Amino acid sequence: MGSENQTAEIMIAEARKAFWVMVGFLALIWVLQILNAITAYSLSQSFGIVARDPARLPDIVTAPFLHWSWAHIEGNSGPLFVFGFLAAYRGVVKFLGVTALIAVASGLGVWFVAGPNSVTAGASGVVFGYFGYILVRGLFDRHRIDIVVGLVMGLCFAYQFTGLLPTDEFSWQGHLFGFAGGILGGWLFRDRRPRAASALPGAGAGAARPLGGATAPGLGRPVPGMPGTSRPAPTSTDPSRAALMKELDDLGL
C-alpha cells in the first residue's frame, strides 16, 4: 500500500499549497484595493484594459488584480477563493498555467469586444474561467470525484451563467471569454496519464492461453492424448490488490 499512501500524501500537499496560494492572491488584491481606494481608483484607471488601444494591451495582465469599489472586490473574493482552490487542489503548477490562459483569454476578449474608450478591471473574468474549468475538468480527466465536484458547483452556482449574457451592468465580455478560456484550459491541461493495465479487458491475473492438449497439474505443458482443455498458469499477482488499484484509479486518486 506504499504507492497509495504516497499518492494521498501528494494530493494533501497540493491541496495545502492551493489553499495558501489563494490566500496569498486574495491578500494581494485586497492590499491593492486599499491603495486603489486611497488614490480614488487611479490604479484601475491606469492599469485597466482600454478596448482596442495597443498601448494598453499589456494591461490584460494587471487588470484582474484591480477593482472599482469595495462592493466590487467583495463580490469577487468569495467565488474567487472557492473556484480557485478547487481548480488548484490537483496541482499548483497546472493551476498557474490554467490561470495564465484564462487571464489572457478574458483580457483579449475585453480588449477586442468591449465598448470604445471603456476601462475594464476586476477578477470576475478569472472567476468565470475557474468556473468553466471546474465544470469540464472531470470529463476531460475522467476523474469521478472531479465530475461530481463540477456537477455540484454547476448546480450551486447556476446563477453565474447569467453573467455570460450581454448587459451594460458589468463586463460580460470578460466573463464570457474567461469562461471559454477555462473550458479550453480543461482540454489543454487534461491528465494524459495512461490507464492502468489492470483496467484493460483480458489483462491481469487468470488469463490463459489455449494449448494443444490438457495441462498436467503444476507442469504447464500439454499431455498427449487428453482433450484440448487448459488451465491458467500460476501467477503471483494478488487479485484483491489489483482490484483496489483499479478502484483508486477510477476514483482519480
C-alpha positions, -999 to 999 in steps of 0.1 A, spaced: 0 0 0 31 23 -1 22 38 -35 -14 46 -24 -2 63 7 23 83 -13 -4 94 -38 -26 105 -9 2 125 7 10 142 -26 -27 152 -30 -29 166 5 4 185 0 -10 200 -33 -43 209 -16 -24 227 12 -4 246 -14 -35 255 -33 -51 269 -1 -22 292 6 -18 303 -30 -54 315 -29 -50 331 5 -19 350 -9 -38 360 -41 -67 374 -20 -43 392 3 -26 408 -27 -58 421 -43 -71 435 -10 -38 454 -4 -41 468 -39 -77 477 -32 -67 498 -2 -41 517 -22 -66 520 -51 -93 534 -29 -69 559 -13 -60 572 -47 -95 575 -60 -91 543 -81 -63 558 -102 -47 523 -104 -77 509 -121 -77 538 -145 -40 535 -153 -37 497 -154 -72 486 -165 -79 473 -201 -88 500 -226 -105 485 -256 -85 484 -288 -57 506 -275 -24 489 -285 -5 508 -258 -29 493 -231 -28 457 -243 -2 446 -216 -28 457 -190 -47 424 -196 -21 411 -170 -27 437 -144 -65 443 -147 -76 411 -128 -58 424 -96 -77 457 -95 -113 467 -88 -136 497 -89 -152 496 -54 -154 478 -21 -186 461 -32 -168 450 -64 -140 433 -47 -162 418 -20 -185 402 -47 -155 386 -64 -135 374 -34 -157 346 -22 -162 329 -56 -125 335 -65 -113 317 -34 -137 287 -38 -133 282 -75 -96 290 -74 -90 264 -46 -110 237 -65 -91 245 -97 -57 242 -79 -60 213 -55 -48 187 -80 -16 206 -88 -5 242 -83 18 242 -114 -10 232 -137 -33 257 -120 -8 285 -128 -9 275 -164 -47 275 -164 -48 309 -147 -25 324 -173 -46 310 -202 -78 323 -186 -64 358 -179 -52 361 -215 -85 348 -230 -106 371 -208 -84 401 -213 -82 397 -251 -119 393 -252 -124 426 -234 -98 443 -255 -114 433 -287 -151 434 -279 -157 460 -251 -171 494 -259 -148 522 -272 -129 542 -245 -141 518 -218 -117 509 -190 -122 474 -175 -107 460 -143 -116 432 -119 -111 395 -112 -145 383 -124 -132 371 -158 -108 349 -139 -136 337 -116 -157 326 -146 -127 310 -161 -121 288 -130 -159 281 -130 -157 268 -166 -125 248 -158 -141 231 -128 -172 221 -148 -153 203 -175 -121 191 -159 -136 158 -146 -149 150 -180 -116 155 -197 -95 138 -170 -120 110 -164 -119 115 -126 -152 107 -110 -145 129 -80 -140 159 -103 -171 151 -123 -191 152 -90 -174 185 -80 -183 200 -114 -219 189 -111 -223 203 -76 -207 236 -84 -228 239 -116 -260 234 -96 -250 255 -66 -238 284 -88 -261 281 -117 -270 318 -114 -234 325 -126 -245 316 -161 -265 349 -163 -232 367 -161 -223 354 -196 -252 373 -212 -247 408 -228 -255 437 -204 -244 472 -196 -241 465 -159 -208 446 -159 -181 434 -183 -199 404 -198 -171 401 -224 -146 393 -197 -169 368 -182 -177 350 -215 -142 348 -228 -128 339 -194 -154 310 -192 -143 299 -227 -107 301 -216 -114 278 -186 -131 252 -208 -101 254 -232 -78 250 -202 -96 219 -191 -88 203 -225 -52 216 -229 -42 208 -193 -61 175 -191 -45 145 -174 -28 124 -201 -17 96 -179 -22 61 -194 -49 39 -179 -38 11 -156 -31 -22 -173 -55 -39 -149 -84 -19 -163 -79 -33 -198 -100 -63 -210 -82 -96 -208 -53 -81 -188 -42 -91 -153 -43 -124 -135 -61 -155 -147 -56 -151 -185 -47 -184 -200 -35 -194 -235 -52 -224 -252 -28 -253 -255 -27 -283 -278 -36 -307 -251 -46 -308 -214 -21 -294 -189 -7 -317 -163 -10 -301 -128 20 -280 -119 38 -287 -152 25 -262 -177 29 -285 -208 2 -305 -227 -4 -341 -220 -7 -362 -252 -40 -380 -258 -61 -359 -234 -88 -335 -245 -78 -300 -256 -85 -282 -224 -62 -258 -205 -58 -243 -170 -44 -209 -162 -7 -207 -155 2 -199 -119 6 -162 -111 19 -142 -82 -5 -113 -88 -28 -105 -59 -63 -101 -73 -75 -81 -44 -46 -56 -47 -52 -53 -85 -89 -46 -79 -80 -20 -53 -56 -3 -76 -82 -2 -104 -108 13 -80 -84 40 -68 -76 48 -104 -112 50 -114 -118 74 -85 -90 96 -97 -68 91 -66 
